[in-house]
Amino acid sequence: MAFFRNDTVNLLNLHYGIHALAQSGGGAFFAAFLLRAGVSAPAVLASLAAIIAGRFVIRPLVLAPARRFGLKPLVIAGTVLTGLQYPVLAEVHRVGWELFVLCAVSSLGDTVYWTCYHAYFASLGDAEHRGHQLGAREAIAAVVGIIGPLAAGWALTTLGPQVAFGATAIVQMLAALPILGTRNVGIVDTALGALRAAIPSLLMFMADGWMVAGYYFVWQIALFLSLGESFAAYGGAMALAALVGAVSGLLLGRLIDAGHGGRAVWLAAGSLVFTIGLRAASYGNPVLAVVANAVGALVPALYVPTLMTAVYNQAKGSPCPLRFHIFTEGGWDAGASSGCMIAAALLWAGAPMSLCILLSLIGTAASFALLRHYYSTVGVPEVQSL
């Protein structure tokens, strides 16, 4: 399989698998733990909005060290910094200074990591095999996602948050090890036209961020409440969803690389609309909520390769992939933070949780239109060999 011949991407996907183990473990319990710690649902969403808005402010500062040291050291640093938020999370017991420290630490780690990781993956991946490589990445994440939530749910229930989130921090930091075997990517001092090249992907990410606010962040709260605020039940539901997602991980990447990006957009958007509707209807019903969560596991296999093939290929062809992702990630921050704040305001005003989930349909419609335009005008090269 030609798309496995890129050893650097293989190491990046190994890194992402370890990272995903931490994210599907303690990371998946971020909002749930805040709820159990006495933070109200609107305050949890407002905290998430603050973290994302902080990323928007910090992100331009990444450029200077990247120009001096390159992307590899910053991906390693971001991986380690991201792990530091979990010991802080374990100490949150209410809305207080611990929560504010958590927001600051999370903003810093996420900003350094995601901005540089996306630029790094875009630079080192292969445009003609992008869908396959992303499909493999998401399949790895889905497989480890079966273990992570079960382990974290058990640890939170039996060992307590300090042990559970401490272990998550260690796993997150270990994800830096595969990056040591990859090569560095330098950043040019100037890049004329970087913003113009990023505008299509910036809009895609803004739509994606808005969609994620309801589809992912509000849903985590809704699922946890629907399951009686049980860490064990919540972890089991997340593990079941990961098992479903693991079965379909490589499906759509092959479809995109074969030149069927337009068809992939329809499948991705259709799966999103169906899942959003099902999640909105399932709130308060434990059985239906578990089913809705499991069905949603198909979305990463269908939607992420479709979106990120377009974004990564545009980034690789841009004057500077890092500047490109500073702009596009800023768009995601704007969409996600505003979506979380609006959802928080609606919940505070007494609106139903289902309405806040349905807000994601706006982002889904925008994402569909933008991706359809991309694949109809640019397309994806045919696969040369598999």
N, C-alpha and C positions, 0 to 999 in steps of 0.2 A: 504494500500500500504506500503510494508515493507520499501521501500526506504525513506518514510516520517517519519519513527519512530526514526531517528537519530536527536534529538532536536538540537544538536550542528550544524549539517550541515544545518538544517532549518534556524537557526540564521545566519549562514554564507551566505546562499542564500538571506536572507532578507537584510543583509549588502550589498551584491553584487548588489541587486536590486536598493538600494539607490545610491550606487556608480555609477551604470550604468545610473541612471537618470542624474547625473552630467556629465558623460562622453558623453551621447547622447545629452545633452543640450549644455552648453558652450564648452565642450570638443570637440564636433563634428565640431565646428566652429574655431578650433585652426588655421589650415592652411588657411581657408577662410579669417579669420580676418587679418592675417598677409599679405595676398595678397591685401586686401582693404587698409591696412595701408601703402602700398607703397613698400613692400618687394617683389622682383621679384620671379617668380616660382622657378628658380634654387636656389636662396638664401633661400627660404622657405625649400626646400628639404635639403640643406646644414645645415640649423639650426636644422632640425629634426635629421639629421645624427650626429650633434654635441651633441644633447641631449642624443641620444642613446649611442654614444661613451663614454660620461661622465658616464653613468650608468655602462658601462663595467669597468671603472677605479674605481668607488666608491664601486661596489658590494662586493668585498672581505672584506671591512671594516664592513659589517653588522654582520659578524660572532662573533666578540668580545662581543658586547652588547647582542646578542642573547644568547650566552653561559651564560651570567650573569643574564639576566632578563627573558629569555624564549621568545617564538614567539608572544604570545598575546599582550604584551605591544608594540612590534614593529609594528604589524599590525595596532594597533590603532594610533601609531605615524605616520606611513606611510600614513594612510588615511588622517590625518590632514595636514601633509606636502604636500601631493598632491594638496590639496585645495589652498595652498598659491600661486601656479603659476598663478591662474586666475586673481587676481588683478594686477599682474605684466603684464600679457598679455594685459590688457586693456590700459596700458600706452605705448605700442609699437606703434610708428608712422613711423618708418623707420629703416634701418639698423644702429644701434647705441648702446649705452651702455644699454638701456632698453632691447634690444633683447639678449644681452650677459647675463644680469642678469636673464632673463626668461629661457635661456638654462640651467644655473646653478641650479636655483630653481627647474625646471622640472626634471633635472637629479637626484637630491637628493631625491625628493619625490617619483618619480617612482621607484627608486632603492630600497628604504626601503620598499615600499608597495608591489611591485610585487614579490620580492624575498621571503619575509616572508609570504605573502598571499598564494602563491602556495605551500610552504612547510607546512603551517598550514592546508590548505584544503586537501592536500595529506595525512597528518597524521591523521586527524579526520574523513575523509570519509571512506566508506565501499567499498572494492574492488569488492564484488559481486553485488553491486548496483551502481557502479561508473557511468555507462552510464546514468541511470535514474536520478541520482543526478545532473549530469552535464546538462542533458537535461532540468531538471526543472530550473536550474540556468540560462541557456540561454533563456528559455521561459520567465522567469521573466524580464530579461534584454530586451528582444524584446518588451514586453508589455509596460514597462516604456519608451522604446525608441520611442514610438508613441508620448508621451507627451513632452519629452525633447526638441527635435529640433523645434517643433512648438512654444514652450514657448520662447526658446532662440532666434529664428528668429524674433519673435514679439518684444522681449525686445531690441534686438540690433537695430532694425529699429525705434522703437518709444521712447525708454528710454535711449539708448546709451550704450556703452561698459562697463562703470563703474558699472552701475546697473546690466546689464546682467551677466557679469562675477563675480560681487560681489555675486549675488544670487547663481551662480554655486558653488562658494567657500563655501558658507554656507551649501548647500545641500551635497557637498562632505564631509565636516567635520561632518555633522549629521550621515553619514554612519558609523561612529565609534561606535555609541550607541549600536547596536545589539551585537557587539563584547564583550561588557562589561558582557554579560550573558553567555559567553562561557568559557571553562576551558583553562588553560595555557598548553603549550607543552614545555618541557625542551629540551635543546640541549646538547649532550654529549661533553666532553672535547676533545676526540679523536675519529676518525672514520676511521679505516684502510679500504681501498678499496672503499672509497666514490667516487673518480674520476672514477675508472674503472666501477663502477655500473652506473655512469651517462653518459657514452660515447654514448650509443644508443639514449638516449633522447636528449643529447647535439646535435647530428647530426640532429635529428628531428626538434629541435628548430632552428638550423641554417638554415635549409631548409625553415621552416615556416617564419623566419625573412626576408629572401630574397624574399619570395613570397609576404609578407605583404607590402614590400617597394613599389612595383608597384600596387598591387591589392588594397591596402588601401590608402597609403599616396599620391602616384601620382594621384590616382583616385579622392581623395577629391579635389585636385587642378583642375583636368580635369572637374569634375562635376560642380564646382563653376563657372569656366570660361564658360562652355557650357550653363549655366543658366543666363548668362549676369551679373555675380557678384551680384546677388540679394540674400540677406540674407533670405528673406521671401520664395522665390522659392526654395532655397537650403534646408531650414528647412522643407518645405512641401515634398520635394523629400525624405529626410531622414525619415520623419514620415511615408510616404507611404511604404517605405522599411521595417520599423519596424512592420507595420501592417501585411505585408506578412510574415515576420519572426515569428510573434507571433502565427500564425496559425499552424506552423509546429515544434514548439519548443521541444516537447517531442518525436517526431517520432523516431529519430535514437538511442537515449539512450536505448530504449527498445530492439532494434535490436542488439546492442552491448552486452547488458547484457544476451541476449538469446544465445550467443555464435556465432554470425554472424559478427564478427569483420572484416573478410576478405571481405564480401559483402559490409559492411559499407565503407571500404576504396575505393572501386570502385565507389560508389555513391558520396562520398566526392570529389574524384579527378575529376570525370566527371562533377560535378557541378562547380568546380573551373575552369576547362578548358573552359567550355561553357561560364561562366560569364566573364572570362578574355578576351576571344575573342569578346564577345558582347560589353564590356566596351571599348576595343580598337577601335572597329568599330563605336562607338556612339559619339566619341569626336567631339564637335562642333554642334551636332544635339540635341536640347533641349529635344524633345519628346523621342527620342531613348535613350538619357542619363538617363532620369527618369526611363524608362523601365529597362535599364541595372542595375540601382541602386536597383530597386525593386527586380529584379531577384536575385541579389547578397545577398538579405536577407535570402535566403534559405541556403546559404553556412554555416553560423554559426551553424544552426541546424544540418547540415550534417557533417561538417568538425570538429568543435570544440570538440564535444563529442568523435569523433574517435581519434583525436590527444591526447586530454587531459586524456582520459581513459588510454591510453598506458603510458603516462608520469607520471600521478599521481600514478598508480599502481606500476610502477618501482620505483618511489620515496619512496612510503610507504615500499617497500621491501628492500630499500637500507640501509646501515649502519647509514646514517644521512640525513633525508629529506631536511634540510636546506642547507647543503653542496652540496647535489645533485642539488638543484635549483640554488645555486650560480654558479655552473658549467654550467647547462643547460641554464639558463638565459644569461650567458655570450655568449653562442653559438648563442642565438637569437639576442643579441646585435651586434655580429660580422656580422651576415647575414643581419640584417635590416640596420645597418649603412652603410655597403658597398653597399647595393642595393640602398639606398637613394643617396649616393655620386655619384655612377655611373649614376643614373638617372639625378641628378643635372648637372653633366658634359655633358651628352648627350643633355639636354635641352639648356645649355649654348652654346654648339657647333652648335645648330640649328636643332637637330634631332626632329622628330615629337613626340608629346605627346603619340601617340598610341604605338610607339616603346617602350617607357619607361614602359607602362602598360604591354606589352607583355613579358617583362623581367621576370615577375612573373611565366611564364610557366616553367622556369628552376627550381625554387624552388618547384613548384607543382610536377614536375616529380621526383625530389629527395625525396620529402615527401611521394609520392605514393610508391616508392620503399622501403623506410625505414619502413613505416607502414605495407605494405604487408608482409615484412619479420617478423615484430614483431607478427602480428596476426597469421601468419602461423606456427610460432615456439612456441609461448607462449599460445595464445588463451585467452579466457575469460570464467570464470566459468558460468555454467548455473544459472539462477535465481531460488532461492529456493521457494520464494513466492512473490506475488505482492499485 
